[in-house]
Every structure is written in C-alpha cells, then in structure tokens.
C-alpha cells in the first residue's frame, strides 16, 4: 500500500490518499487555536490610532475642498486671471 499525504493550503487539513486503491484512507482536520478574548480586547485598544489617521485624512480633505472653493470663487469673479486665450479643442480650423 502506497499512501500519499496531502496538506490542503486553504484549510490546513491532512488527507492520506492510497494511490494503489485510489481511495482516501484518512482525513485529519486542522486544529484551530482557541482565540483569547483578552488579546482581542488589547487589539481593540489600539483602534484609536486608526481613528486619528482617519480624522487627519478627513481634515486634509476638508482643507483641500476649501482651497478649491476659494480658487473657483477667485477665478469666477475675475476670469481674466486665468491667462491666455481660450481655444476650443473641437475647432478644426
């Protein structure tokens, strides 16, 4: 009897396959380690660091939006500040 041991890369289980008989001889499920609730709580305590990063990103986005609005207002009040003549890109002449 020639038995081949195969390990599943997804679920980490082990399958013993008999290539002569063409059958699965044994299947062993991978033991999942028990999760520790205390470790989960410690991981949740580091969460405010992410909240700070998200808040900084929101503030930066608000600042950029304000700058765009100011620039648009400035240009809409005085379009000559754009400089140069406008050329329609669809004109073929």
Buried (B, 14 or more C-beta within 10 A) or exposed (E): EEEEEEEEEEEEEBBBBBEEEEEEEEEEEEEEEEEEEEEEEEEEEEEEEEEEEEEEEEEEEEEEEEEEEEEEEEEEEEEEEEEEEEEEEEEEE
